[in-house]
Amino acid sequence: MSDNEIPLKHRLNLETGIITWKELQLFFAKGNLLQVQVDEDLVATAELIAENREKELSALIEKDKISFVQADWVKQNCQANSEFWAVVVAPYVICQIKN
């Protein structure tokens, strides 16, 4: 089975991994880091972004379920060894606090 035959959501799930804040800092500095609230499905959200499903994304943004990472969020949630679930949907890295 080629990559093109694997459903997008399954492929994104396979590409999801644990990463430390130290490794995410560069993406934050570039403005390419998004955070998803822990009560949302990281992979499903990444799929919405990959498919540019604006209506569903707008609803998540309005409810503060997904946002670009801001300095206040970093201060509250990040230390060098803090761990997150993350997946790449270029040019973005989408992360979620690991609990």
Secondary structure, 3 states (H helix, E strand, C coil): CCHHHCCHHHHHHHHCEEEEHHHHHHHHHHCCEEEECCCCCHHHHHHHHHCCCHHHHHHHHHCCCEEECCHHHHHHHCCCCCEEEEEEECCEEEEEECC
